[in-house]
Amino acid sequence: MTHTTSTAAAVPVVKPDEMRAWSAFVHKVSGIFLDPSKTYLIQTRLADLYRTTGAGDWSDLLRRVQMDPTGRYRNQVVNAITTNETSFFRDRTPFDLLRHKLIPDLIDRRRREGYKRVPIRIFSAACSTGQEVYSTIIMLDELLGDLLKYDLQIAGTDISDQAVAQASSGVYSPLETGRGLTPAQVNRYFQTVNGGFKVRDNYRFMASFRKANLLDPYAVSGSYDIVFCRNVGIYFREEERRILFRLMASLLKPDGALIIGSTESLTGFCPNLEAKRHLRSVYYQRKTGTSATHSPASGKILISSTR
Ligand SMILES: C[S@@+](CC[C@H](N)C(=O)[O-])C[C@H]1O[C@@H](n2cnc3c(N)ncnc32)[C@H](O)[C@@H]1O
């Protein structure tokens, strides 16, 4: 019997026990859960790594990845296994929510509190290649005009260093800008580079990106007005989803808002948050009189009543 696929002749088929070991490894390094039906993901997305390392079988490749002191193979596995699907203004409604409700309300509140140059802090968790971050900057520029009048900082993180590198460069193909941006927006916010488009520096500097595993209790911290955490929990099992969303809740300022994916739910995960609705959008805010503190040492989020 030849254990080969038709598309990758030199690469053997992943056997069930090998898949179990790979699934445990991927779960350990990323939280992503791959059940046996996802064997094809290991088989196809790691085929190049298999060939370049000259591994003898899938268990041997896993050994090499685990023992690589540079961590390079591990990064390659994470880059290959993560699904970085995203687009500009993905799902539209969160950006309408920001434009028509959350940002105007935030600015009003801060002005009442006495701020002249209003601070706006936004976090995009699992930002992939950065489209969510740049969509937010474009929306804010369209809404507010001169953004330099505001103290705006938008941070994006992702576990894939390849995705983070593209986000930091701000360079997109015409196919990518065509997904969600109008020609007028491309013209205004991008310059042309080598057959693609690069976010203009005067907008790009408002964003910062770095690599972070959202399940690593030491990897993310801060205090934000808006936290996006969309379409990453869908790759996790319930336990990791609970850790993820509780961590996100702990990153909110007392009046901050958490926005999750359109198919996702927080039910049962964050007792200190309540769902609020505006037109067709849902977002989450702290219930009055509750707080959430993140303890990196224990990895636990302590939710308490402040009443
Ligand atoms: C489908 S994309 C979603 C991108 C964006 N949030 C959106 O909704 O358009 C999922 C992203 O989650 C990232 N990811 C997966 N596991 C992660 C983890 N444990 N920590 C941080 N990012 C992770 C992947 O690298 C990928 O870029």
The ligand as an SDF file (V2000), in Angstrom:
LIG
                    3D

 27 29  0  0  0  0  0  0  0  0999 V2000
  -10.3370   34.0840   10.6130 C   0  0  0  0  0  0  0  0  0  0  0  0
   -9.0620   35.1560   11.1960 S   0  0  0  0  0  0  0  0  0  0  0  0
  -10.0110   36.4890   11.8570 C   0  0  0  0  0  0  0  0  0  0  0  0
   -9.3930   37.8320   11.5600 C   0  0  0  0  0  0  0  0  0  0  0  0
  -10.2170   39.0430   12.0030 C   0  0  0  0  0  0  0  0  0  0  0  0
  -10.3970   39.0640   13.4460 N   0  0  0  0  0  0  0  0  0  0  0  0
  -11.5420   39.0630   11.2970 C   0  0  0  0  0  0  0  0  0  0  0  0
  -12.5670   38.7390   11.9170 O   0  0  0  0  0  0  0  0  0  0  0  0
  -11.5890   39.3770   10.1210 O   0  0  0  0  0  0  0  0  0  0  0  0
   -8.5430   34.2760   12.6610 C   0  0  0  0  0  0  0  0  0  0  0  0
   -7.1950   34.7450   13.1710 C   0  0  0  0  0  0  0  0  0  0  0  0
   -7.0000   34.2280   14.4770 O   0  0  0  0  0  0  0  0  0  0  0  0
   -5.6090   34.0110   14.6330 C   0  0  0  0  0  0  0  0  0  0  0  0
   -5.4210   33.1100   15.7940 N   0  0  0  0  0  0  0  0  0  0  0  0
   -5.7080   31.7990   15.8980 C   0  0  0  0  0  0  0  0  0  0  0  0
   -5.3820   31.3370   17.1190 N   0  0  0  0  0  0  0  0  0  0  0  0
   -4.8780   32.3900   17.8020 C   0  0  0  0  0  0  0  0  0  0  0  0
   -4.3610   32.5590   19.1220 C   0  0  0  0  0  0  0  0  0  0  0  0
   -4.3060   31.5450   19.9910 N   0  0  0  0  0  0  0  0  0  0  0  0
   -3.9170   33.7680   19.4820 N   0  0  0  0  0  0  0  0  0  0  0  0
   -3.9620   34.8200   18.6180 C   0  0  0  0  0  0  0  0  0  0  0  0
   -4.4460   34.7300   17.3670 N   0  0  0  0  0  0  0  0  0  0  0  0
   -4.8970   33.5250   16.9630 C   0  0  0  0  0  0  0  0  0  0  0  0
   -5.1840   33.4330   13.3050 C   0  0  0  0  0  0  0  0  0  0  0  0
   -3.8120   33.5580   13.0660 O   0  0  0  0  0  0  0  0  0  0  0  0
   -6.0370   34.2460   12.3310 C   0  0  0  0  0  0  0  0  0  0  0  0
   -5.3280   35.3340   11.8000 O   0  0  0  0  0  0  0  0  0  0  0  0
  1  2  1  0
  2  3  1  0
  2 10  1  0
  3  4  1  0
  4  5  1  0
  5  6  1  0
  5  7  1  0
  7  8  2  0
  7  9  1  0
 10 11  1  0
 11 12  1  0
 11 26  1  0
 12 13  1  0
 13 14  1  0
 13 24  1  0
 14 15  1  0
 14 23  1  0
 15 16  2  0
 16 17  1  0
 17 18  1  0
 17 23  2  0
 18 19  1  0
 18 20  2  0
 20 21  1  0
 21 22  2  0
 22 23  1  0
 24 25  1  0
 24 26  1  0
 26 27  1  0
M  CHG  2   2   1   9  -1
M  END
$$$$
